[in-house]
Amino acid sequence: MINRVTLIGNLAADPEVKATPKGTYVAKLRLATHTYIGKDDEGKAREQTEFHSLVAFGKTAEFAGQYLHKGRLVYADGRLQTNTWEDTAGQKRSRTEVVVDTIKPLGPKPQEAAA
């Protein structure tokens, strides 16, 4: 069986990094990817944007917190994981996220690109 996800996109927000009681870092990231879906009636390119939830642990989480910021183009590789829980109203909830093994910045930093 294979459970691999590879994404290239822009961070939709700064990573949220926290430490567990045992000292392991955990980073939550939101990644926006864009897919070309054709042209509109006026001939302009149209894109569909998808937002992905990513989570990183340990040194990968530390790296994300130190070097990655909103708008940065990144490469992320990992696996899908779905978590389920019951909320306070008794409703079953679930969330699928990418558990990141590798995350790398691509291209110049956003502020350098604007200069």
Kinemage of the C-alpha trace (Angstrom):
@kinemage 1
@onewidth
@group {chain A} dominant
@subgroup {mainchain}
@vectorlist {calphas} color= white
{ca met a 1} P 0.000 0.000 0.000
{ca ile a 2} L 1.127 3.531 -0.702
{ca asn a 3} L 0.057 6.629 1.206
{ca arg a 4} L 2.162 9.519 -0.153
{ca val a 5} L 1.262 13.130 -0.807
{ca thr a 6} L 3.477 15.658 -2.582
{ca leu a 7} L 2.341 19.285 -2.736
{ca ile a 8} L 3.829 22.538 -3.990
{ca gly a 9} L 2.003 25.683 -2.961
{ca asn a 10} L 2.010 28.871 -0.928
{ca leu a 11} L 1.589 29.017 2.826
{ca ala a 12} L -1.791 30.591 3.600
{ca ala a 13} L -0.671 31.632 7.109
{ca asp a 14} L 2.386 31.595 9.337
{ca pro a 15} L 3.000 28.162 10.891
{ca glu a 16} L 1.571 27.660 14.391
{ca val a 17} L 4.260 25.943 16.454
{ca lys a 18} L 3.758 24.534 19.951
{ca ala a 19} L 5.660 22.134 22.175
{ca thr a 20} L 4.095 19.078 23.784
{ca pro a 21} L 4.595 18.493 27.534
{ca lys a 22} L 7.448 16.108 26.605
{ca gly a 23} L 9.144 18.851 24.547
{ca thr a 24} L 8.311 17.638 21.032
{ca tyr a 25} L 7.544 20.477 18.642
{ca val a 26} L 4.351 20.337 16.574
{ca ala a 27} L 3.646 22.750 13.693
{ca lys a 28} L 0.299 23.252 11.991
{ca leu a 29} L 0.406 24.761 8.517
{ca arg a 30} L -2.141 25.731 5.865
{ca leu a 31} L -1.037 25.340 2.247
{ca ala a 32} L -2.822 26.735 -0.808
{ca thr a 33} L -2.403 24.979 -4.148
{ca his a 34} L -3.723 26.196 -7.484
{ca thr a 35} L -4.955 24.158 -10.448
{ca tyr a 36} L -5.530 25.547 -13.934
{ca ile a 37} L -9.132 24.768 -14.940
{ca gly a 38} L -9.367 26.417 -18.339
{ca lys a 39} L -10.327 29.831 -19.640
{ca asp a 40} L -13.377 31.940 -18.973
{ca asp a 41} L -15.606 33.483 -21.685
{ca glu a 42} L -13.147 36.378 -22.087
{ca gly a 43} L -10.148 34.089 -22.583
{ca lys a 44} L -8.614 34.689 -19.138
{ca ala a 45} L -7.038 31.738 -17.343
{ca arg a 46} L -9.059 30.350 -14.438
{ca glu a 47} L -7.634 28.596 -11.408
{ca gln a 48} L -9.162 26.565 -8.628
{ca thr a 49} L -7.561 26.969 -5.208
{ca glu a 50} L -7.461 24.180 -2.631
{ca phe a 51} L -6.387 24.620 0.974
{ca his a 52} L -4.600 21.754 2.724
{ca ser a 53} L -3.977 21.181 6.435
{ca leu a 54} L -0.447 20.037 7.225
{ca val a 55} L 1.155 18.970 10.494
{ca ala a 56} L 4.869 18.521 11.171
{ca phe a 57} L 6.704 17.152 14.206
{ca gly a 58} L 10.151 17.473 15.753
{ca lys a 59} L 12.926 19.142 13.793
{ca thr a 60} L 10.662 19.597 10.763
{ca ala a 61} L 8.241 21.587 12.949
{ca glu a 62} L 11.080 23.679 14.393
{ca phe a 63} L 12.346 24.445 10.876
{ca ala a 64} L 8.863 25.472 9.739
{ca gly a 65} L 8.452 27.827 12.685
{ca gln a 66} L 11.831 29.480 12.184
{ca tyr a 67} L 12.079 29.806 8.408
{ca leu a 68} L 8.631 29.596 6.816
{ca his a 69} L 6.094 32.413 6.702
{ca lys a 70} L 2.807 33.283 5.048
{ca gly a 71} L 3.086 33.552 1.262
{ca arg a 72} L 6.230 31.419 0.978
{ca leu a 73} L 6.277 28.869 -1.850
{ca val a 74} L 7.089 25.448 -0.379
{ca tyr a 75} L 7.434 21.797 -1.325
{ca ala a 76} L 5.821 19.394 1.159
{ca asp a 77} L 5.955 15.608 1.159
{ca gly a 78} L 4.189 13.308 3.600
{ca arg a 79} L 1.224 11.015 4.169
{ca leu a 80} L -2.511 11.468 4.674
{ca gln a 81} L -3.986 10.899 8.102
{ca thr a 82} L -7.617 11.268 9.185
{ca asn a 83} L -8.510 12.004 12.802
{ca thr a 84} L -12.044 11.580 14.153
{ca trp a 85} L -13.558 12.903 17.375
{ca glu a 86} L -16.850 13.843 18.973
{ca asp a 87} L -17.476 17.526 19.654
{ca thr a 88} L -19.169 18.958 22.757
{ca ala a 89} L -22.594 18.685 21.086
{ca gly a 90} L -22.058 14.971 20.434
{ca gln a 91} L -21.495 15.403 16.682
{ca lys a 92} L -18.891 13.181 15.045
{ca arg a 93} L -16.186 15.246 13.345
{ca ser a 94} L -13.213 14.319 11.198
{ca arg a 95} L -10.248 16.066 9.664
{ca thr a 96} L -7.803 14.813 7.055
{ca glu a 97} L -4.347 16.339 7.124
{ca val a 98} L -0.933 15.733 5.615
{ca val a 99} L 1.630 14.528 8.148
{ca val a 100} L 4.761 16.141 6.725
{ca asp a 101} L 8.046 14.255 6.452
{ca thr a 102} L 9.830 16.880 4.335
{ca ile a 103} L 9.143 20.566 3.787
{ca lys a 104} L 11.430 22.817 1.756
{ca pro a 105} L 11.171 26.472 0.786
{ca leu a 106} L 11.242 27.141 -2.960
{ca gly a 107} L 12.268 30.292 -4.777
{ca pro a 108} L 13.133 33.602 -3.132
{ca lys a 109} L 11.564 34.767 0.105
{ca pro a 110} L 8.392 36.805 -0.596
{ca gln a 111} L 9.962 40.125 0.502
{ca glu a 112} L 13.041 39.468 -1.675
{ca ala a 113} L 10.858 38.778 -4.707
{ca ala a 114} L 9.151 42.176 -4.310
{ca ala a 115} L 12.447 44.095 -4.108
